[in-house]
Amino acid sequence: MKQFSILIISLIIFGASHLGYAQSNNLDMELEVTDEEKIILFSGFAIGVIGIFLFLARDIILRKKTSYDKEEHESKNEKTYEKYHSDWGDDYEELGTRKNTNEDKEFRDAALNNELPNYYEVLGISRDATQDEIKKRFRELAKKTHPDKTKEDSEEEMIKLNKAYEVLSDKENKEKYDKYLKVN
């Protein structure tokens, strides 16, 4: 990548020096740029723009995709949500917005259709379990069912465990889940 950057910089310098030399020949006359010089300048700038684009996009281009990235799982966190919602902005609320989140809608729809899974049963814990108990139980089950450990097709089981832990480990999500689990 360094060699490519050096090549781009040298082409830009060469083009600029060539243009400067063309201007110094006839000081009395107007600037005359030949077609060859225009081609050199244009190609230098084009290579520079392409080089900058490749430099900025290098992480996206070189990133290796896994099978998990290709599939759509509910337990995946939405990356744009994580990017734009950090801890410092939790107290900010726009005027006119309601506190109905995607989790509320998801739990409400699942409860109305009798499809709300019992995440307490998935983890094998009681409803009054503490956060430490939830975390400990999730880790135990994850160690037992992880596809790398078992060498079996336990990805679906692991997805269910992840979703259950994601909901029950977050205090707000757990309260919303408990509210709709009672409806069921």
C-alpha positions, 0 to 999 in steps of 0.5 A, spaced: 500 500 500 505 504 501 508 503 494 502 505 491 501 511 495 508 513 493 507 512 486 501 516 486 504 522 489 510 521 484 505 522 479 502 528 482 509 531 483 511 529 476 505 532 473 505 539 477 513 540 475 511 538 468 506 544 468 510 548 472 516 547 466 511 548 461 509 555 464 516 557 465 518 557 457 514 563 455 513 568 460 510 573 455 505 568 453 499 566 455 499 559 458 499 553 453 497 546 455 498 541 450 494 535 449 499 530 452 500 535 458 492 535 459 492 527 459 498 527 464 494 531 469 487 528 468 490 521 469 494 523 475 488 526 478 484 520 476 489 515 479 489 520 485 482 519 486 482 512 485 488 511 490 484 515 495 478 511 494 481 505 495 485 507 501 478 509 505 475 503 503 480 498 504 477 495 511 471 494 507 474 491 501 479 486 505 474 484 510 473 477 510 466 475 510 463 469 515 457 464 514 454 468 520 455 475 516 451 472 510 445 469 514 440 474 517 439 472 525 434 476 530 440 475 535 444 480 531 445 487 533 443 492 528 450 495 527 447 502 525 443 502 532 450 501 536 453 506 532 448 512 533 446 510 540 451 510 545 451 511 553 452 518 553 445 520 549 440 515 553 437 521 556 436 525 549 429 524 547 426 528 541 419 531 542 413 528 539 416 521 539 413 515 543 417 510 547 415 504 543 421 501 541 422 495 536 422 490 542 416 492 544 412 491 538 416 485 537 414 482 544 407 485 543 406 481 536 409 475 538 404 475 545 398 476 541 400 470 536 402 466 542 409 465 539 412 469 544 418 464 547 419 463 554 426 465 555 426 463 562 425 456 560 430 456 554 436 458 559 433 453 565 432 459 570 427 462 574 423 468 573 426 471 579 433 470 577 439 475 578 443 478 573 449 474 575 445 467 575 442 469 568 450 470 566 452 464 569 447 459 566 448 462 559 455 461 559 454 454 562 449 452 556 453 456 551 459 452 553 455 446 552 452 447 545 457 452 542 458 449 535 465 449 535 465 445 542 460 440 540 462 439 532 454 438 531 449 443 528 447 446 534 447 453 531 439 454 531 440 452 539 446 457 540 441 463 536 436 461 541 440 462 547 443 468 544 436 471 543 434 469 550 440 472 554 440 478 550 433 479 552 434 477 559 441 480 561 438 487 559 434 490 565 429 494 560 428 489 555 427 484 561 421 488 564 418 489 557 419 482 556 416 480 563 410 485 561 408 481 555 409 474 557 404 475 562 399 477 557 401 470 554 
